[in-house]
């Protein structure tokens, strides 16, 4: 708030009009529309509030629109500055989503593991799994990862990890299509004996036989089943 003083009302009115005109010329509004805005959580909302406090702008989040929109209005230079910051926030979410998708894809192809208890191995989290695989494919000699909250330097050639304090452990890289233990086959399935396709007679006591029998009896109760075969 400010006061305008002058020799007469005409001069005061002219000065007020001139100031309003300057302010009007400095006012600017811009908007950003992006589907990723709907992924804004409390952290992003708090960041928007902080940007509004630190700059001469008003930020309006319109989540109900399709796609969601963020409107920024205020002094032009501040609007431009905040616009860039919001774009960075959206890009960060995009990068995170892409990284998560890539990590999921890599995890479906290969699994990296570190020693657990009782001679078992534990899978790395999906992000670390991807980082190890990327480093391996890029032929990097080493990569630092966290195992049980401790930093380990992994030798990607020997698959040994050292904590820098004399402790060395072996890690594993297991392609999913080569690790039979990762695919649990039904207990009633018979050994294929390296055959690609095999026709087998189902035993009357097996679950698949009973399921076929139950469905068959519902429509043909007077018929007798001689045998049930399955591929």
C-alpha positions, 0 to 999 in steps of 0.5 A: 500500500502506498499514498500519492501526494500532489499539487492537485487531484488531477496530478494525483489521478494522472500519477495513479493512472501511470503507476497502474499502467506500469503495473499492468504492463508488468503483469503476465500469466502463463500456464503448464498443462501436463498429465504428470501434474496429477502425480504431484504429492505433498512435496510438490505442493509444498514446493509450489507454495514456497515458490509463490512465497518467494516470488511475486506470483500467484500459482493456481493448481487445476487438477480437475482439468484434463490434462491437469494445469498449473497457472502462474500469474504475476510480475513477468520476470518472476512468472518466467522464473517460476515457470522454469522451476515447475517444468523442472519438477514435472521433468523430474517426475517424468524421469522417475517414472521412466526409471521405474519402468526401466527398472521393472523391465530389467528385473524381468530379465535378470536378477542380481543378488547378495548373500542373505542368511542361512546360505541364501541369496537376497535380490537387490531392490529393482533400482540397484538391480538396474544400476548393476545391470547397466554398469555390467553392460557398459563394461564398467569395472566397479560400482558402489551399492548399498547392502544392508545399509553399508556401502560395498564396491562391486567388482563387476568382473569377479562379482565380488563386493568389498566394504572397504573394511576387509569384508568381501562377499560374492554376489550373483547375476541370474538371468531369469530365463536361466534360473529355473527356481524363479519359475514355480511349476505346478507340483502335479506336472510331470517331467518333460524329459527335454521334450517341447510338447508332451501328451500325458494321461492325467491320473484320476486323483490329480487336480486337473483331472478332478476339475475336468471331471466336475465340469464334465458331470455338470452337462453330461452326468450319465456319461463315463469318463474313460481318460483325460489327457493334457498337453 
